[in-house]
């Protein structure tokens, strides 16, 4: 099983990014996927999940700016982040929930 996160980068405040998590080696459509982030010097924490059935959850207080989705035909989950803020700067990881499988992370840096 492999998870490949991508889509991060350096963005100005107010910008948007769409992170992708490409999954291989398993039946993706049967798996729940989570997105976590870890800022420098801080613990990694969960920011969004999407179930195999497509039920989405986003943590407070980013639920008005983050959207999680999936495309089972592409074996890929997404995290759309709008109106990026400096405090969103972190490494973003995807994870197959209820497993030990993580992606390698993708760095998001928000700075002017």
C-alpha positions in Angstrom: 0.0 0.0 0.0 1.3 3.4 -0.9 -0.1 6.9 -0.4 1.4 9.8 -2.4 0.6 13.3 -1.3 1.2 16.2 -3.6 0.0 19.7 -4.4 1.7 21.8 -1.7 3.8 24.8 -2.3 4.5 28.4 -1.4 1.4 30.5 -1.5 0.5 34.1 -0.6 -2.2 34.7 2.0 -5.6 34.5 0.5 -4.5 32.0 -2.1 -5.8 28.4 -2.6 -4.3 25.0 -3.0 -5.7 21.6 -3.8 -3.7 18.8 -2.2 -4.0 15.3 -3.7 -3.5 11.9 -2.1 -3.0 9.1 -4.6 -3.5 5.6 -3.2 -2.3 2.4 -4.6 -2.1 -1.2 -3.5 -5.5 -1.5 -2.0 -9.2 -1.2 -2.8 -9.3 2.6 -2.4 -13.1 2.8 -2.7 -13.5 0.8 0.5 -11.1 2.9 2.6 -11.6 6.0 4.7 -9.0 8.7 4.2 -7.8 11.3 6.7 -5.8 14.5 6.2 -3.5 15.6 9.0 -1.1 18.6 9.4 1.9 19.2 11.4 3.3 22.7 11.9 6.9 23.2 12.9 7.4 22.3 16.6 3.9 21.1 17.0 2.1 17.8 17.1 0.4 16.3 14.0 -3.4 16.6 14.2 -6.4 15.6 12.1 -8.0 18.2 10.0 -10.4 16.3 7.7 -11.7 12.9 6.9 -13.7 11.3 4.1 -15.3 7.9 4.5 -15.5 5.3 1.8 -19.1 6.3 1.3 -18.2 9.9 0.7 -19.1 11.4 4.1 -16.9 14.4 4.8 -15.8 15.9 8.1 -13.6 19.0 8.6 -12.2 20.2 11.9 -13.2 23.4 13.5 -12.2 26.2 12.9 -11.2 25.5 9.3 -14.4 24.0 8.1 -15.3 27.2 6.2 -12.0 27.1 4.2 -11.2 23.4 3.9 -13.1 20.9 1.7 -12.3 17.2 1.5 -13.3 15.0 -1.4 -12.4 11.9 -3.3 -12.5 10.4 -6.8 -12.7 6.7 -6.6 -12.1 6.3 -10.3 -8.7 8.0 -9.8 -8.0 6.3 -6.4 -7.3 9.8 -5.1 -8.5 11.9 -2.2 -8.3 15.7 -2.2 -8.1 18.6 0.3 -9.0 21.9 -1.1 -7.8 24.8 1.0 -9.1 28.3 0.3 -8.2 31.7 1.7 -4.9 30.4 3.0 -3.5 32.0 6.2 0.0 32.0 7.6 -1.2 29.7 10.4 -2.0 27.1 7.7 1.8 26.6 7.2 2.5 23.0 7.9 3.3 19.7 6.4 0.1 18.0 5.3 -0.2 14.2 5.4 -2.8 11.8 4.2 -3.5 8.6 6.0 -5.6 5.5 5.4 -7.7 5.5 8.5 -7.6 2.5 10.9 -4.2 1.5 9.5 -0.6 2.5 9.8 -0.3 3.7 6.2 0.7 7.3 5.7 1.7 9.4 2.8 5.0 11.2 2.9 3.5 14.6 3.3 3.4 17.7 1.2 4.6 21.1 2.5 2.3 24.1 2.5 3.9 27.5 3.2 1.8 30.6 3.4 3.8 33.8 3.2 3.8 37.1 1.5 
